[in-house]
Amino acid sequence: MDNSPNSKKLPGPNTRVINEQEQISPNPIKPEDADRKWEEFLGERPYTNIHPRTRQPDLNRLVSGDGHRSIRYGLHEMNSSSSKHHYHEEIWAYDSDTDTMTVQSTIVRVPLPKD
């Protein structure tokens, strides 16, 4: 193991996770605005699907290039009722001294037209 001052510990599967209380965005967005909103939140491309904590591929996440922000949009979100359709904006902060990851999550509603 590299213990030099320049070595940096990375999060992993055993990192302690602190999930802050989930918030709900006060303003729903239109479906046609979702791509733009995702890009605004994630910042510059390229994006990955590498989970910020486990560092493994995650098919339900789109992760910013720096690994500090992600959009979570999986089966639960896709299968929500049209009025509760949503995604999650997540912010990940890692403290290497304590091997702790703090996660802030905001639900963003994207109501869909009813069939």
Backbone bond lengths (Angstrom), bond angles and torsions (degrees), N, CA, C in turn:
res aa  C-N    CA-C-N  psi(-1)  N-CA   C-N-CA  omega(-1)  CA-C   N-CA-C  phi
1 M - - - 1.463 - - 1.517 108.89 -
2 D 1.315 116.83 137.68 1.454 122.45 -179.60 1.519 109.15 -86.15
3 N 1.318 117.06 114.35 1.471 121.31 179.09 1.518 111.66 -107.37
4 S 1.323 117.98 18.38 1.455 121.12 179.54 1.520 109.74 -68.41
5 P 1.345 115.99 158.24 1.472 118.77 -179.42 1.518 113.38 -58.21
6 N 1.340 117.67 -24.64 1.471 120.32 -178.62 1.521 113.18 -88.96
7 S 1.355 117.40 -6.50 1.462 118.61 179.20 1.526 108.34 -74.29
8 K 1.304 115.29 146.92 1.463 120.34 -177.89 1.516 108.76 -127.95
9 K 1.307 115.07 123.85 1.457 118.63 176.52 1.526 108.16 -73.83
10 L 1.320 115.80 140.06 1.460 121.37 -179.92 1.519 109.83 -111.44
11 P 1.340 116.82 151.59 1.464 118.94 176.30 1.520 110.62 -65.40
12 G 1.312 115.53 157.12 1.451 120.86 179.12 1.511 110.78 -153.69
13 P 1.323 117.84 -171.62 1.464 121.81 -176.36 1.524 113.86 -60.72
14 N 1.325 117.72 -24.44 1.470 120.17 -178.81 1.521 113.41 -96.27
15 T 1.323 117.71 1.89 1.455 121.44 177.92 1.527 109.86 -62.33
16 R 1.337 116.47 135.38 1.464 120.95 177.32 1.525 108.24 -72.21
17 V 1.335 116.24 135.85 1.468 122.03 -177.49 1.523 109.73 -112.91
18 I 1.321 115.48 130.62 1.459 122.05 173.01 1.527 106.47 -111.96
19 N 1.325 116.55 110.55 1.465 121.48 176.97 1.521 108.50 -92.93
20 E 1.324 116.09 110.63 1.457 119.44 176.37 1.525 108.93 -69.19
21 Q 1.328 115.95 162.84 1.459 119.87 -178.82 1.523 109.69 -59.92
22 E 1.329 114.83 127.98 1.457 120.31 -178.73 1.525 110.28 -66.99
23 Q 1.304 114.87 139.12 1.457 122.22 179.28 1.529 109.16 -106.11
24 I 1.319 116.16 160.59 1.464 121.43 173.37 1.523 107.26 -120.37
25 S 1.310 115.60 124.72 1.460 120.15 178.64 1.526 108.89 -60.28
26 P 1.324 117.88 134.16 1.470 120.00 -178.03 1.527 113.24 -70.74
27 N 1.328 116.90 -17.58 1.458 120.48 -175.92 1.519 111.30 -119.00
28 P 1.347 117.81 114.19 1.461 119.36 173.45 1.524 109.27 -67.71
29 I 1.320 115.60 160.30 1.467 119.55 177.12 1.516 109.39 -118.60
30 K 1.315 115.72 160.55 1.461 121.56 177.84 1.529 108.63 -80.18
31 P 1.332 117.52 146.04 1.467 120.04 179.31 1.530 113.14 -52.73
32 E 1.322 116.85 -38.79 1.465 119.74 -178.27 1.532 113.21 -69.20
33 D 1.333 117.54 -12.09 1.463 121.57 178.55 1.532 113.09 -97.49
34 A 1.320 117.81 -5.27 1.472 121.22 -172.53 1.534 112.18 -61.51
35 D 1.326 118.79 -46.82 1.475 120.09 -178.75 1.523 111.29 -58.40
36 R 1.312 116.47 -45.12 1.470 120.78 -179.37 1.525 110.65 -63.54
37 K 1.338 116.61 -42.80 1.465 121.01 179.39 1.524 111.08 -63.93
38 W 1.332 117.03 -40.12 1.471 120.43 178.30 1.525 109.54 -61.20
39 E 1.334 116.68 -45.92 1.460 121.01 -179.17 1.527 111.28 -64.53
40 E 1.325 117.69 -39.62 1.468 120.60 177.03 1.523 110.38 -61.14
41 F 1.318 117.18 -42.42 1.460 121.65 -178.03 1.536 111.58 -70.77
42 L 1.328 117.10 -43.99 1.464 120.93 -175.15 1.519 113.69 -78.89
43 G 1.324 117.54 -24.93 1.460 119.91 -177.96 1.515 111.79 84.14
44 E 1.338 114.50 -158.27 1.463 120.99 -174.71 1.519 113.32 -61.87
45 R 1.324 115.12 144.29 1.452 121.88 172.63 1.520 108.04 -74.00
46 P 1.300 119.50 163.25 1.453 128.62 8.67 1.525 111.73 -84.50
47 Y 1.344 115.14 157.05 1.457 122.63 175.60 1.529 108.17 -107.79
48 T 1.324 115.46 162.30 1.457 120.31 176.72 1.524 108.29 -131.08
49 N 1.319 115.62 -177.75 1.460 120.77 170.21 1.537 109.23 -120.69
50 I 1.337 116.06 24.67 1.463 121.20 -179.68 1.522 109.02 -83.66
51 H 1.335 116.16 117.54 1.472 122.72 -178.04 1.529 108.93 -58.89
52 P 1.336 118.14 129.86 1.463 121.00 -176.48 1.535 115.19 -60.25
53 R 1.325 118.48 -27.08 1.468 119.76 -179.59 1.525 111.95 -96.46
54 T 1.325 116.67 -52.85 1.469 119.12 -174.26 1.521 112.47 -78.71
55 R 1.348 116.55 -20.57 1.462 122.81 -178.67 1.524 111.94 63.34
56 Q 1.344 115.73 26.22 1.466 122.87 177.05 1.530 108.65 -113.06
57 P 1.340 117.60 154.30 1.468 119.43 176.53 1.533 111.40 -57.88
58 D 1.311 115.89 139.34 1.468 122.78 179.86 1.522 107.31 -134.43
59 L 1.323 116.51 110.25 1.462 121.02 -176.18 1.519 113.46 -68.04
60 N 1.334 117.99 -11.91 1.464 121.69 -177.88 1.521 113.35 -99.24
61 R 1.327 117.55 6.03 1.461 120.38 -176.66 1.520 111.91 -130.88
62 L 1.325 113.94 145.05 1.456 123.10 168.67 1.528 104.30 -115.64
63 V 1.325 117.23 120.11 1.463 121.70 -169.88 1.524 110.35 -114.49
64 S 1.334 115.70 137.99 1.457 121.50 178.86 1.524 110.26 -61.59
65 G 1.319 116.16 158.81 1.453 121.31 -179.36 1.521 113.47 -58.89
66 D 1.337 117.26 -31.93 1.464 119.83 -179.79 1.527 112.41 -87.47
67 G 1.347 117.61 -5.29 1.458 121.74 177.30 1.514 115.29 76.55
68 H 1.333 117.87 10.93 1.471 121.08 -177.36 1.526 114.00 -98.71
69 R 1.328 117.46 -10.69 1.462 120.98 -179.24 1.518 109.26 -137.57
70 S 1.325 115.88 146.86 1.464 119.00 176.68 1.512 110.40 -148.09
71 I 1.321 113.79 156.49 1.456 123.09 170.69 1.518 105.16 -107.86
72 R 1.341 116.63 125.91 1.471 120.04 176.24 1.521 107.58 -107.34
73 Y 1.323 115.28 123.36 1.470 122.02 -177.78 1.517 107.57 -149.10
74 G 1.320 115.76 91.44 1.452 121.97 -177.94 1.514 112.01 -116.28
75 L 1.311 115.89 -162.00 1.469 121.28 -177.06 1.526 112.31 -60.38
76 H 1.332 117.98 -40.58 1.470 120.26 179.39 1.530 110.42 -58.31
77 E 1.333 115.61 -46.57 1.464 119.66 -178.08 1.532 110.55 -68.49
78 M 1.326 116.79 -43.03 1.462 120.98 -178.70 1.521 112.42 -65.12
79 N 1.336 116.34 -32.43 1.465 120.55 -176.64 1.522 113.93 -94.74
80 S 1.320 117.19 8.92 1.465 119.98 175.67 1.525 109.20 -66.93
81 S 1.312 116.02 155.80 1.471 119.31 177.38 1.525 109.23 -59.01
82 S 1.315 116.65 157.89 1.470 120.40 -176.40 1.524 112.12 -56.15
83 S 1.322 117.67 -34.55 1.471 119.86 -179.19 1.532 112.70 -79.46
84 K 1.336 117.29 -18.90 1.474 120.63 -178.94 1.529 112.82 -113.03
85 H 1.321 117.14 10.26 1.461 121.39 177.86 1.527 108.43 -56.02
86 H 1.346 116.82 138.07 1.458 119.15 -173.00 1.529 111.16 -161.69
87 Y 1.319 113.98 173.29 1.461 122.90 168.05 1.516 107.25 -139.80
88 H 1.323 116.94 172.38 1.463 121.78 -178.90 1.522 109.28 -117.87
89 E 1.315 116.44 131.02 1.460 122.02 168.11 1.526 106.26 -95.17
90 E 1.336 116.93 124.05 1.454 120.76 -176.34 1.526 110.22 -121.33
91 I 1.329 114.98 139.05 1.464 121.88 175.61 1.524 107.02 -118.44
92 W 1.333 115.77 128.40 1.461 123.50 -175.23 1.522 109.73 -113.41
93 A 1.327 116.77 125.26 1.467 121.32 177.15 1.523 108.48 -124.80
94 Y 1.331 116.04 122.47 1.459 121.04 -176.53 1.520 110.84 -107.84
95 D 1.332 116.43 131.75 1.462 123.24 173.86 1.525 107.01 -109.32
96 S 1.328 116.05 105.09 1.467 119.83 -175.93 1.529 111.91 -70.58
97 D 1.334 117.87 -25.58 1.475 119.82 179.14 1.515 111.57 -64.07
98 T 1.340 116.71 -36.66 1.472 120.83 -178.13 1.527 112.41 -108.08
99 D 1.335 116.56 -0.34 1.463 122.18 -175.93 1.534 110.04 50.94
100 T 1.339 114.56 51.37 1.463 122.47 -177.55 1.525 109.61 -124.94
101 M 1.325 115.98 135.45 1.456 122.72 176.93 1.523 108.02 -114.62
102 T 1.336 116.24 124.28 1.457 121.50 176.33 1.529 107.98 -102.72
103 V 1.340 115.98 131.88 1.462 121.28 -176.04 1.526 109.51 -121.08
104 Q 1.326 115.32 125.41 1.464 121.87 172.16 1.523 106.44 -106.40
105 S 1.331 116.64 132.67 1.456 120.61 -179.03 1.524 109.56 -129.62
106 T 1.324 114.96 133.81 1.456 121.42 176.42 1.517 108.66 -122.78
107 I 1.325 116.07 125.56 1.455 121.74 175.28 1.528 107.79 -79.76
108 V 1.313 115.74 128.75 1.462 121.19 175.46 1.515 107.40 -116.58
109 R 1.322 115.84 116.05 1.465 121.20 -179.85 1.526 110.77 -78.04
110 V 1.321 114.07 138.42 1.461 121.76 176.60 1.527 106.33 -131.62
111 P 1.338 117.55 78.99 1.465 119.63 -177.15 1.528 110.88 -59.65
112 L 1.316 114.64 136.25 1.463 120.87 179.96 1.518 110.10 -102.91
113 P 1.324 117.00 149.98 1.455 119.52 174.98 1.525 109.13 -61.78
114 K 1.305 116.58 142.40 1.461 120.09 177.18 1.506 109.86 -76.35
115 D 1.333 115.28 143.32 1.476 120.25 -179.45 1.509 111.08 -67.11
